[in-house]
Amino acid sequence: MIVFGKDNCEFCDKAKGLLEEVTIPYIYVDIGWNSALKQGLLDYLDSIGTPHTVPQVFGDEGHIGGYDKLAWYLQHKGCFEGCFEEIV
């Protein structure tokens, strides 16, 4: 999983905590330090009609969404019962 976020973002911290809770490894990318990366993410979000919010989470299957969609995704995959093998 890749989590794009920024400093002082409550939902970014919650997304990271949720992934840690279900023991799914992730890479956290702080878009606040790289304007080109941030613009690339914003351009992508525009292309799929998604609001410019963080976190934005991506998995093997592509874009998942923000914190709420990540929580739904993990629940749907059965991750609170153990889904590490399915997702990673």
Biopython code that builds the backbone (N, CA, C, O; Angstrom):
import numpy as np
from Bio.PDB.StructureBuilder import StructureBuilder

atoms = [
    (1, "MET", "N", (0.844, -1.167, 0.000)),
    (1, "MET", "CA", (0.000, 0.000, 0.000)),
    (1, "MET", "C", (0.895, 1.237, 0.000)),
    (1, "MET", "O", (1.999, 1.235, 0.544)),
    (2, "ILE", "N", (0.387, 2.272, -0.618)),
    (2, "ILE", "CA", (1.039, 3.575, -0.586)),
    (2, "ILE", "C", (0.015, 4.578, -0.077)),
    (2, "ILE", "O", (-1.107, 4.646, -0.580)),
    (3, "VAL", "N", (0.409, 5.348, 0.916)),
    (3, "VAL", "CA", (-0.458, 6.372, 1.494)),
    (3, "VAL", "C", (0.178, 7.727, 1.212)),
    (3, "VAL", "O", (1.290, 8.005, 1.661)),
    (4, "PHE", "N", (-0.530, 8.564, 0.466)),
    (4, "PHE", "CA", (-0.094, 9.938, 0.234)),
    (4, "PHE", "C", (-0.787, 10.809, 1.261)),
    (4, "PHE", "O", (-2.008, 10.751, 1.414)),
    (5, "GLY", "N", (-0.001, 11.626, 1.972)),
    (5, "GLY", "CA", (-0.572, 12.479, 3.000)),
    (5, "GLY", "C", (0.267, 13.711, 3.215)),
    (5, "GLY", "O", (1.125, 14.052, 2.401)),
    (6, "LYS", "N", (0.006, 14.377, 4.333)),
    (6, "LYS", "CA", (0.782, 15.564, 4.695)),
    (6, "LYS", "C", (0.816, 15.695, 6.206)),
    (6, "LYS", "O", (0.063, 15.034, 6.920)),
    (7, "ASP", "N", (1.709, 16.564, 6.684)),
    (7, "ASP", "CA", (1.844, 16.802, 8.127)),
    (7, "ASP", "C", (0.543, 17.325, 8.720)),
    (7, "ASP", "O", (-0.246, 17.985, 8.044)),
    (8, "ASN", "N", (0.338, 17.020, 9.989)),
    (8, "ASN", "CA", (-0.810, 17.520, 10.745)),
    (8, "ASN", "C", (-2.144, 17.147, 10.120)),
    (8, "ASN", "O", (-3.086, 17.940, 10.134)),
    (9, "CYS", "N", (-2.225, 15.947, 9.574)),
    (9, "CYS", "CA", (-3.448, 15.451, 8.940)),
    (9, "CYS", "C", (-3.996, 14.306, 9.792)),
    (9, "CYS", "O", (-3.439, 13.208, 9.816)),
    (10, "GLU", "N", (-5.081, 14.582, 10.480)),
    (10, "GLU", "CA", (-5.685, 13.588, 11.376)),
    (10, "GLU", "C", (-6.051, 12.302, 10.633)),
    (10, "GLU", "O", (-5.783, 11.204, 11.121)),
    (11, "PHE", "N", (-6.662, 12.436, 9.459)),
    (11, "PHE", "CA", (-7.094, 11.250, 8.738)),
    (11, "PHE", "C", (-5.927, 10.489, 8.115)),
    (11, "PHE", "O", (-6.023, 9.280, 7.902)),
    (12, "CYS", "N", (-4.825, 11.183, 7.822)),
    (12, "CYS", "CA", (-3.608, 10.491, 7.373)),
    (12, "CYS", "C", (-3.087, 9.600, 8.492)),
    (12, "CYS", "O", (-2.730, 8.445, 8.263)),
    (13, "ASP", "N", (-3.046, 10.150, 9.709)),
    (13, "ASP", "CA", (-2.601, 9.375, 10.861)),
    (13, "ASP", "C", (-3.529, 8.190, 11.117)),
    (13, "ASP", "O", (-3.071, 7.102, 11.462)),
    (14, "LYS", "N", (-4.836, 8.404, 10.948)),
    (14, "LYS", "CA", (-5.796, 7.323, 11.148)),
    (14, "LYS", "C", (-5.621, 6.223, 10.094)),
    (14, "LYS", "O", (-5.726, 5.038, 10.411)),
    (15, "ALA", "N", (-5.358, 6.611, 8.856)),
    (15, "ALA", "CA", (-5.145, 5.621, 7.798)),
    (15, "ALA", "C", (-3.906, 4.780, 8.095)),
    (15, "ALA", "O", (-3.933, 3.557, 7.958)),
    (16, "LYS", "N", (-2.819, 5.440, 8.502)),
    (16, "LYS", "CA", (-1.601, 4.704, 8.841)),
    (16, "LYS", "C", (-1.855, 3.775, 10.022)),
    (16, "LYS", "O", (-1.397, 2.632, 10.029)),
    (17, "GLY", "N", (-2.585, 4.266, 11.020)),
    (17, "GLY", "CA", (-2.900, 3.450, 12.191)),
    (17, "GLY", "C", (-3.743, 2.235, 11.835)),
    (17, "GLY", "O", (-3.538, 1.151, 12.381)),
    (18, "LEU", "N", (-4.688, 2.413, 10.921)),
    (18, "LEU", "CA", (-5.535, 1.307, 10.494)),
    (18, "LEU", "C", (-4.716, 0.233, 9.785)),
    (18, "LEU", "O", (-4.902, -0.958, 10.037)),
    (19, "LEU", "N", (-3.818, 0.646, 8.906)),
    (19, "LEU", "CA", (-2.960, -0.323, 8.223)),
    (19, "LEU", "C", (-2.040, -1.041, 9.209)),
    (19, "LEU", "O", (-1.792, -2.240, 9.076)),
    (20, "GLU", "N", (-1.539, -0.307, 10.194)),
    (20, "GLU", "CA", (-0.696, -0.934, 11.214)),
    (20, "GLU", "C", (-1.505, -1.920, 12.052)),
    (20, "GLU", "O", (-1.007, -2.981, 12.427)),
    (21, "GLU", "N", (-2.750, -1.566, 12.341)),
    (21, "GLU", "CA", (-3.618, -2.441, 13.139)),
    (21, "GLU", "C", (-3.819, -3.798, 12.470)),
    (21, "GLU", "O", (-3.843, -4.827, 13.145)),
    (22, "VAL", "N", (-3.960, -3.803, 11.163)),
    (22, "VAL", "CA", (-4.185, -5.061, 10.446)),
    (22, "VAL", "C", (-2.886, -5.620, 9.859)),
    (22, "VAL", "O", (-2.904, -6.548, 9.050)),
    (23, "THR", "N", (-1.779, -5.048, 10.273)),
    (23, "THR", "CA", (-0.409, -5.473, 9.906)),
    (23, "THR", "C", (-0.180, -5.555, 8.404)),
    (23, "THR", "O", (0.399, -6.521, 7.908)),
    (24, "ILE", "N", (-0.636, -4.541, 7.687)),
    (24, "ILE", "CA", (-0.358, -4.438, 6.265)),
    (24, "ILE", "C", (0.756, -3.417, 6.078)),
    (24, "ILE", "O", (0.602, -2.262, 6.476)),
    (25, "PRO", "N", (1.872, -3.819, 5.481)),
    (25, "PRO", "CA", (2.951, -2.861, 5.260)),
    (25, "PRO", "C", (2.532, -1.782, 4.265)),
    (25, "PRO", "O", (1.753, -2.030, 3.345)),
    (26, "TYR", "N", (3.059, -0.593, 4.469)),
    (26, "TYR", "CA", (2.725, 0.521, 3.582)),
    (26, "TYR", "C", (3.916, 1.457, 3.477)),
    (26, "TYR", "O", (4.826, 1.439, 4.306)),
    (27, "ILE", "N", (3.883, 2.268, 2.439)),
    (27, "ILE", "CA", (4.851, 3.343, 2.266)),
    (27, "ILE", "C", (4.084, 4.642, 2.433)),
    (27, "ILE", "O", (3.045, 4.841, 1.803)),
    (28, "TYR", "N", (4.589, 5.517, 3.273)),
    (28, "TYR", "CA", (3.951, 6.819, 3.475)),
    (28, "TYR", "C", (4.728, 7.876, 2.706)),
    (28, "TYR", "O", (5.945, 7.994, 2.855)),
    (29, "VAL", "N", (4.023, 8.642, 1.884)),
    (29, "VAL", "CA", (4.642, 9.694, 1.087)),
    (29, "VAL", "C", (4.039, 11.022, 1.507)),
    (29, "VAL", "O", (2.846, 11.263, 1.321)),
    (30, "ASP", "N", (4.874, 11.880, 2.074)),
    (30, "ASP", "CA", (4.438, 13.215, 2.495)),
    (30, "ASP", "C", (4.514, 14.146, 1.293)),
    (30, "ASP", "O", (5.605, 14.523, 0.866)),
    (31, "ILE", "N", (3.362, 14.516, 0.745)),
    (31, "ILE", "CA", (3.340, 15.349, -0.455)),
    (31, "ILE", "C", (3.625, 16.817, -0.155)),
    (31, "ILE", "O", (3.752, 17.623, -1.077)),
    (32, "GLY", "N", (3.723, 17.164, 1.105)),
    (32, "GLY", "CA", (3.991, 18.545, 1.472)),
    (32, "GLY", "C", (5.402, 19.008, 1.135)),
    (32, "GLY", "O", (5.660, 20.210, 1.087)),
    (33, "TRP", "N", (6.308, 18.081, 0.905)),
    (33, "TRP", "CA", (7.708, 18.424, 0.671)),
    (33, "TRP", "C", (8.102, 18.421, -0.799)),
    (33, "TRP", "O", (9.220, 18.812, -1.138)),
    (34, "ASN", "N", (7.207, 17.990, -1.670)),
    (34, "ASN", "CA", (7.572, 17.845, -3.075)),
    (34, "ASN", "C", (6.441, 18.387, -3.943)),
    (34, "ASN", "O", (5.436, 17.706, -4.149)),
    (35, "SER", "N", (6.596, 19.592, -4.445)),
    (35, "SER", "CA", (5.506, 20.228, -5.196)),
    (35, "SER", "C", (5.194, 19.493, -6.500)),
    (35, "SER", "O", (4.036, 19.451, -6.916)),
    (36, "ALA", "N", (6.202, 18.915, -7.151)),
    (36, "ALA", "CA", (5.955, 18.173, -8.389)),
    (36, "ALA", "C", (5.143, 16.911, -8.110)),
    (36, "ALA", "O", (4.222, 16.583, -8.858)),
    (37, "LEU", "N", (5.481, 16.209, -7.041)),
    (37, "LEU", "CA", (4.734, 15.011, -6.663)),
    (37, "LEU", "C", (3.301, 15.380, -6.289)),
    (37, "LEU", "O", (2.352, 14.705, -6.688)),
    (38, "LYS", "N", (3.154, 16.452, -5.524)),
    (38, "LYS", "CA", (1.820, 16.913, -5.132)),
    (38, "LYS", "C", (0.989, 17.244, -6.364)),
    (38, "LYS", "O", (-0.174, 16.851, -6.451)),
    (39, "GLN", "N", (1.580, 17.965, -7.318)),
    (39, "GLN", "CA", (0.843, 18.332, -8.531)),
    (39, "GLN", "C", (0.476, 17.099, -9.343)),
    (39, "GLN", "O", (-0.615, 17.034, -9.911)),
    (40, "GLY", "N", (1.367, 16.129, -9.403)),
    (40, "GLY", "CA", (1.062, 14.887, -10.105)),
    (40, "GLY", "C", (-0.115, 14.153, -9.480)),
    (40, "GLY", "O", (-0.975, 13.625, -10.185)),
    (41, "LEU", "N", (-0.146, 14.125, -8.143)),
    (41, "LEU", "CA", (-1.262, 13.490, -7.450)),
    (41, "LEU", "C", (-2.554, 14.251, -7.721)),
    (41, "LEU", "O", (-3.588, 13.642, -7.997)),
    (42, "LEU", "N", (-2.502, 15.573, -7.643)),
    (42, "LEU", "CA", (-3.701, 16.384, -7.893)),
    (42, "LEU", "C", (-4.205, 16.197, -9.323)),
    (42, "LEU", "O", (-5.410, 16.092, -9.549)),
    (43, "ASP", "N", (-3.295, 16.155, -10.278)),
    (43, "ASP", "CA", (-3.691, 15.918, -11.670)),
    (43, "ASP", "C", (-4.380, 14.569, -11.817)),
    (43, "ASP", "O", (-5.392, 14.449, -12.508)),
    (44, "TYR", "N", (-3.821, 13.548, -11.155)),
    (44, "TYR", "CA", (-4.438, 12.226, -11.216)),
    (44, "TYR", "C", (-5.835, 12.247, -10.597)),
    (44, "TYR", "O", (-6.781, 11.704, -11.168)),
    (45, "LEU", "N", (-5.959, 12.878, -9.428)),
    (45, "LEU", "CA", (-7.263, 12.945, -8.760)),
    (45, "LEU", "C", (-8.280, 13.664, -9.636)),
    (45, "LEU", "O", (-9.443, 13.267, -9.697)),
    (46, "ASP", "N", (-7.840, 14.725, -10.315)),
    (46, "ASP", "CA", (-8.721, 15.417, -11.259)),
    (46, "ASP", "C", (-9.183, 14.472, -12.360)),
    (46, "ASP", "O", (-10.353, 14.485, -12.740)),
    (47, "SER", "N", (-8.275, 13.657, -12.870)),
    (47, "SER", "CA", (-8.594, 12.785, -14.002)),
    (47, "SER", "C", (-9.621, 11.715, -13.645)),
    (47, "SER", "O", (-10.313, 11.199, -14.523)),
    (48, "ILE", "N", (-9.723, 11.379, -12.354)),
    (48, "ILE", "CA", (-10.706, 10.376, -11.937)),
    (48, "ILE", "C", (-11.869, 10.994, -11.169)),
    (48, "ILE", "O", (-12.730, 10.283, -10.652)),
    (49, "GLY", "N", (-11.888, 12.319, -11.099)),
    (49, "GLY", "CA", (-13.008, 13.009, -10.463)),
    (49, "GLY", "C", (-13.069, 12.872, -8.953)),
    (49, "GLY", "O", (-14.150, 12.817, -8.367)),
    (50, "THR", "N", (-11.904, 12.816, -8.328)),
    (50, "THR", "CA", (-11.819, 12.662, -6.874)),
    (50, "THR", "C", (-11.405, 13.981, -6.236)),
    (50, "THR", "O", (-10.525, 14.667, -6.757)),
    (51, "PRO", "N", (-12.028, 14.351, -5.108)),
    (51, "PRO", "CA", (-11.640, 15.599, -4.428)),
    (51, "PRO", "C", (-10.168, 15.605, -4.020)),
    (51, "PRO", "O", (-9.555, 14.555, -3.823)),
    (52, "HIS", "N", (-9.627, 16.790, -3.902)),
    (52, "HIS", "CA", (-8.224, 16.972, -3.501)),
    (52, "HIS", "C", (-8.103, 16.902, -1.987)),
    (52, "HIS", "O", (-7.933, 17.923, -1.322)),
    (53, "THR", "N", (-8.190, 15.711, -1.454)),
    (53, "THR", "CA", (-8.071, 15.517, -0.014)),
    (53, "THR", "C", (-6.982, 14.487, 0.256)),
    (53, "THR", "O", (-6.628, 13.695, -0.618)),
    (54, "VAL", "N", (-6.467, 14.507, 1.451)),
    (54, "VAL", "CA", (-5.537, 13.477, 1.892)),
    (54, "VAL", "C", (-6.102, 12.865, 3.166)),
    (54, "VAL", "O", (-6.798, 13.533, 3.931)),
    (55, "PRO", "N", (-5.801, 11.605, 3.386)),
    (55, "PRO", "CA", (-4.894, 10.765, 2.618)),
    (55, "PRO", "C", (-5.535, 10.281, 1.321)),
    (55, "PRO", "O", (-6.754, 10.305, 1.151)),
    (56, "GLN", "N", (-4.676, 9.847, 0.429)),
    (56, "GLN", "CA", (-5.082, 9.102, -0.761)),
    (56, "GLN", "C", (-4.283, 7.807, -0.730)),
    (56, "GLN", "O", (-3.054, 7.817, -0.662)),
    (57, "VAL", "N", (-4.999, 6.702, -0.780)),
    (57, "VAL", "CA", (-4.380, 5.389, -0.600)),
    (57, "VAL", "C", (-4.472, 4.588, -1.897)),
    (57, "VAL", "O", (-5.502, 4.568, -2.571)),
    (58, "PHE", "N", (-3.371, 3.936, -2.218)),
    (58, "PHE", "CA", (-3.294, 3.086, -3.401)),
    (58, "PHE", "C", (-2.825, 1.697, -2.980)),
    (58, "PHE", "O", (-1.953, 1.556, -2.124)),
    (59, "GLY", "N", (-3.416, 0.680, -3.593)),
    (59, "GLY", "CA", (-3.017, -0.700, -3.342)),
    (59, "GLY", "C", (-2.665, -1.370, -4.654)),
    (59, "GLY", "O", (-2.558, -0.712, -5.689)),
    (60, "ASP", "N", (-2.488, -2.667, -4.611)),
    (60, "ASP", "CA", (-2.156, -3.426, -5.817)),
    (60, "ASP", "C", (-3.208, -3.275, -6.902)),
    (60, "ASP", "O", (-2.894, -3.354, -8.090)),
    (61, "GLU", "N", (-4.452, -3.059, -6.503)),
    (61, "GLU", "CA", (-5.554, -2.935, -7.456)),
    (61, "GLU", "C", (-5.749, -1.501, -7.936)),
    (61, "GLU", "O", (-6.664, -1.241, -8.717)),
    (62, "GLY", "N", (-4.915, -0.567, -7.491)),
    (62, "GLY", "CA", (-5.027, 0.827, -7.895)),
    (62, "GLY", "C", (-5.506, 1.725, -6.775)),
    (62, "GLY", "O", (-5.277, 1.445, -5.599)),
    (63, "HIS", "N", (-6.168, 2.800, -7.144)),
    (63, "HIS", "CA", (-6.615, 3.812, -6.198)),
    (63, "HIS", "C", (-7.742, 3.270, -5.330)),
    (63, "HIS", "O", (-8.726, 2.732, -5.836)),
    (64, "ILE", "N", (-7.586, 3.418, -4.020)),
    (64, "ILE", "CA", (-8.620, 3.008, -3.068)),
    (64, "ILE", "C", (-9.430, 4.226, -2.642)),
    (64, "ILE", "O", (-10.661, 4.189, -2.650)),
    (65, "GLY", "N", (-8.749, 5.296, -2.272)),
    (65, "GLY", "CA", (-9.431, 6.508, -1.834)),
    (65, "GLY", "C", (-8.854, 7.023, -0.535)),
    (65, "GLY", "O", (-7.688, 6.788, -0.219)),
    (66, "GLY", "N", (-9.689, 7.730, 0.217)),
    (66, "GLY", "CA", (-9.280, 8.306, 1.487)),
    (66, "GLY", "C", (-9.470, 7.333, 2.641)),
    (66, "GLY", "O", (-9.614, 6.127, 2.440)),
    (67, "TYR", "N", (-9.468, 7.880, 3.855)),
    (67, "TYR", "CA", (-9.554, 7.048, 5.057)),
    (67, "TYR", "C", (-10.828, 6.204, 5.089)),
    (67, "TYR", "O", (-10.761, 5.003, 5.351)),
    (68, "ASP", "N", (-11.980, 6.809, 4.828)),
    (68, "ASP", "CA", (-13.244, 6.068, 4.890)),
    (68, "ASP", "C", (-13.275, 4.918, 3.886)),
    (68, "ASP", "O", (-13.720, 3.815, 4.207)),
    (69, "LYS", "N", (-12.804, 5.182, 2.683)),
    (69, "LYS", "CA", (-12.793, 4.121, 1.670)),
    (69, "LYS", "C", (-11.767, 3.051, 2.003)),
    (69, "LYS", "O", (-11.983, 1.876, 1.706)),
    (70, "LEU", "N", (-10.655, 3.438, 2.615)),
    (70, "LEU", "CA", (-9.673, 2.456, 3.067)),
    (70, "LEU", "C", (-10.299, 1.552, 4.120)),
    (70, "LEU", "O", (-10.146, 0.333, 4.054)),
    (71, "ALA", "N", (-10.999, 2.128, 5.086)),
    (71, "ALA", "CA", (-11.639, 1.328, 6.133)),
    (71, "ALA", "C", (-12.648, 0.356, 5.522)),
    (71, "ALA", "O", (-12.703, -0.808, 5.919)),
    (72, "TRP", "N", (-13.447, 0.825, 4.559)),
    (72, "TRP", "CA", (-14.416, -0.050, 3.890)),
    (72, "TRP", "C", (-13.687, -1.160, 3.143)),
    (72, "TRP", "O", (-14.068, -2.327, 3.231)),
    (73, "TYR", "N", (-12.646, -0.799, 2.415)),
    (73, "TYR", "CA", (-11.865, -1.762, 1.632)),
    (73, "TYR", "C", (-11.312, -2.865, 2.536)),
    (73, "TYR", "O", (-11.433, -4.048, 2.218)),
    (74, "LEU", "N", (-10.712, -2.483, 3.648)),
    (74, "LEU", "CA", (-10.129, -3.467, 4.560)),
    (74, "LEU", "C", (-11.210, -4.345, 5.178)),
    (74, "LEU", "O", (-11.013, -5.549, 5.343)),
    (75, "GLN", "N", (-12.342, -3.755, 5.518)),
    (75, "GLN", "CA", (-13.457, -4.531, 6.066)),
    (75, "GLN", "C", (-13.972, -5.514, 5.016)),
    (75, "GLN", "O", (-14.206, -6.684, 5.318)),
    (76, "HIS", "N", (-14.144, -5.040, 3.794)),
    (76, "HIS", "CA", (-14.647, -5.872, 2.699)),
    (76, "HIS", "C", (-13.704, -7.044, 2.404)),
    (76, "HIS", "O", (-14.155, -8.140, 2.069)),
    (77, "LYS", "N", (-12.409, -6.809, 2.529)),
    (77, "LYS", "CA", (-11.413, -7.858, 2.289)),
    (77, "LYS", "C", (-11.253, -8.793, 3.481)),
    (77, "LYS", "O", (-10.506, -9.769, 3.402)),
    (78, "GLY", "N", (-11.941, -8.511, 4.581)),
    (78, "GLY", "CA", (-11.843, -9.358, 5.761)),
    (78, "GLY", "C", (-10.579, -9.150, 6.557)),
    (78, "GLY", "O", (-10.132, -10.055, 7.260)),
    (79, "CYS", "N", (-9.999, -7.976, 6.458)),
    (79, "CYS", "CA", (-8.703, -7.723, 7.089)),
    (79, "CYS", "C", (-8.729, -7.687, 8.603)),
    (79, "CYS", "O", (-7.689, -7.844, 9.244)),
    (80, "PHE", "N", (-9.873, -7.488, 9.172)),
    (80, "PHE", "CA", (-9.918, -7.451, 10.623)),
    (80, "PHE", "C", (-9.947, -8.867, 11.191)),
    (80, "PHE", "O", (-9.855, -9.072, 12.401)),
    (81, "GLU", "N", (-10.079, -9.843, 10.280)),
    (81, "GLU", "CA", (-9.958, -11.257, 10.657)),
    (81, "GLU", "C", (-8.648, -11.835, 10.143)),
    (81, "GLU", "O", (-8.322, -12.985, 10.439)),
    (82, "GLY", "N", (-7.890, -11.049, 9.375)),
    (82, "GLY", "CA", (-6.610, -11.493, 8.832)),
    (82, "GLY", "C", (-6.649, -11.596, 7.316)),
    (82, "GLY", "O", (-7.154, -12.581, 6.778)),
    (83, "CYS", "N", (-6.129, -10.605, 6.626)),
    (83, "CYS", "CA", (-6.199, -10.608, 5.161)),
    (83, "CYS", "C", (-4.847, -10.360, 4.526)),
    (83, "CYS", "O", (-4.773, -10.145, 3.317)),
    (84, "PHE", "N", (-3.800, -10.384, 5.286)),
    (84, "PHE", "CA", (-2.481, -9.998, 4.789)),
    (84, "PHE", "C", (-2.139, -10.714, 3.483)),
    (84, "PHE", "O", (-1.648, -10.087, 2.545)),
    (85, "GLU", "N", (-2.391, -12.002, 3.417)),
    (85, "GLU", "CA", (-2.012, -12.768, 2.233)),
    (85, "GLU", "C", (-2.773, -12.324, 0.988)),
    (85, "GLU", "O", (-2.220, -12.350, -0.111)),
    (86, "GLU", "N", (-4.033, -11.916, 1.141)),
    (86, "GLU", "CA", (-4.851, -11.531, 0.007)),
    (86, "GLU", "C", (-4.416, -10.212, -0.601)),
    (86, "GLU", "O", (-4.433, -10.065, -1.823)),
    (87, "ILE", "N", (-4.023, -9.240, 0.229)),
    (87, "ILE", "CA", (-3.787, -7.887, -0.241)),
    (87, "ILE", "C", (-2.349, -7.663, -0.668)),
    (87, "ILE", "O", (-2.095, -6.964, -1.649)),
    (88, "VAL", "N", (-1.422, -8.237, 0.044)),
    (88, "VAL", "CA", (-0.017, -7.940, -0.225)),
    (88, "VAL", "C", (0.560, -8.834, -1.271)),
    (88, "VAL", "O", (1.736, -8.709, -1.610)),
]
sb = StructureBuilder()
sb.init_structure("model")
sb.init_model(0)
sb.init_chain("A")
sb.init_seg("    ")
for serial, (resi, resn, name, xyz) in enumerate(atoms, 1):
    if name == "N":
        sb.init_residue(resn, " ", resi, " ")
    sb.init_atom(name, np.array(xyz, "f"), 0.0, 1.0, " ", f" {name:<3s}", serial, name[0])
structure = sb.get_structure()
